[in-house]
């Protein structure tokens, strides 16, 4: 780690922060809702679907019961297989370069995403980002035992510590209020990026909110 860096490790959210997978996500959500006879979300409702755990999305946004939401998630997952390779997910401009530059300074990085962990790993592989991350944590396979952002952040930190990483001064980069809240519960400050899917005001509680990758770079790098 650079001796002059403010942070000993950087945690990254994925959807809305590193990648834009909104086209594919919304296509699958619409198909899943149609299966249950529910109208698709409007464009204005898009931010409410991308970022939070899927289970809570189907429950809170579509009014499903817990069991219906679990069934919806299972169906959604059958549609999601291989989506990274299909071109539906794209990197936000400049973020890959920043990840590479953070890595080059010697600051360890990890993913802490509400996406299914297997999807996180697949996306890192697809976009050839795996070498730049010391750990990756996502939602558990059952999407029940580990879905809360704070729990995912804690797992990411634990995996970093197991690799000998100093986690005394971590920071999380994210784009939704559940990133900010999860970071707070885990004791990790959050830098909020505005190019994702957050509504105005969701950055409340973050230590900074940035509009551009250059502004984020200035906060992460020495």
C-alpha positions, 0 to 999 in steps of 0.5 A, spaced: 500 500 500 502 507 498 504 510 504 501 516 503 494 513 501 488 515 505 485 508 505 488 501 506 483 498 502 477 499 497 471 496 496 467 496 490 459 495 489 458 493 482 451 494 479 451 502 477 458 503 480 463 499 475 458 496 470 451 498 467 447 492 466 440 495 466 438 493 459 439 486 461 436 486 468 430 490 466 428 485 460 429 479 465 425 483 471 419 484 465 419 477 463 419 475 470 413 480 472 409 478 466 410 470 468 406 473 475 401 477 471 404 483 473 405 490 469 412 492 467 415 497 471 415 504 468 422 508 466 421 512 472 421 506 477 428 503 474 432 506 480 428 502 485 429 495 481 437 496 480 442 495 486 438 492 492 437 485 493 432 482 488 428 478 493 426 485 496 425 488 489 420 483 488 417 484 494 417 491 495 416 494 488 411 488 486 407 487 492 409 480 492 409 475 498 416 473 501 414 466 498 412 469 491 418 473 491 423 467 492 419 464 486 420 470 482 428 470 484 428 463 482 425 464 475 429 470 474 436 466 475 434 462 470 434 467 465 440 471 467 445 465 466 450 467 461 448 475 461 455 477 462 457 474 455 451 476 451 453 484 451 448 486 456 453 489 461 458 494 459 463 497 464 462 505 465 467 509 462 473 510 465 472 506 471 476 500 469 482 505 468 481 507 475 481 500 478 487 498 474 491 505 477 488 503 484 491 496 483 498 499 481 499 503 487 498 497 491 492 498 495 488 492 495 481 492 492 475 487 493 468 487 490 462 487 495 455 487 491 448 485 492 449 481 486 449 473 486 456 471 488 457 467 482 455 472 477 460 477 481 465 472 479 463 471 472 463 478 471 470 479 473 472 474 469 468 476 463 471 483 463 478 481 465 478 485 472 479 479 476 487 480 477 485 487 480 481 484 486 484 481 492 477 478 494 469 478 492 463 478 496 456 477 493 449 475 495 449 467 498 447 462 493 440 461 497 439 469 497 437 468 504 443 467 509 447 473 506 443 479 502 444 485 506 449 489 504 452 490 511 453 482 511 456 482 504 461 488 506 463 484 512 464 478 508 469 482 503 473 485 509 474 478 512 476 475 506 481 481 505 484 480 512 485 472 511 489 474 505 493 479 510 490 485 507 490 491 512 482 493 513 483 498 518 481 504 513 477 501 508 472 505 504 466 503 500 464 506 493 457 505 491 451 508 488 445 506 492 442 508 499 443 501 501 450 501 500 451 508 504 447 504 510 450 498 509 457 501 510 455 505 516 452 498 519 459 495 517 463 501 520 465 503 513 465 510 510 462 510 503 463 515 497 457 515 493 457 515 485 452 519 481 453 515 475 449 509 477 441 509 479 441 512 486 435 517 486 437 524 489 438 524 496 440 517 497 447 519 498 445 522 505 450 519 510 456 518 505 463 522 506 462 524 499 458 524 492 462 525 486 459 526 479 465 523 475 470 518 475 476 523 475 473 526 482 473 519 484 480 518 482 482 524 486 479 521 493 481 514 492 489 515 490 494 519 493 
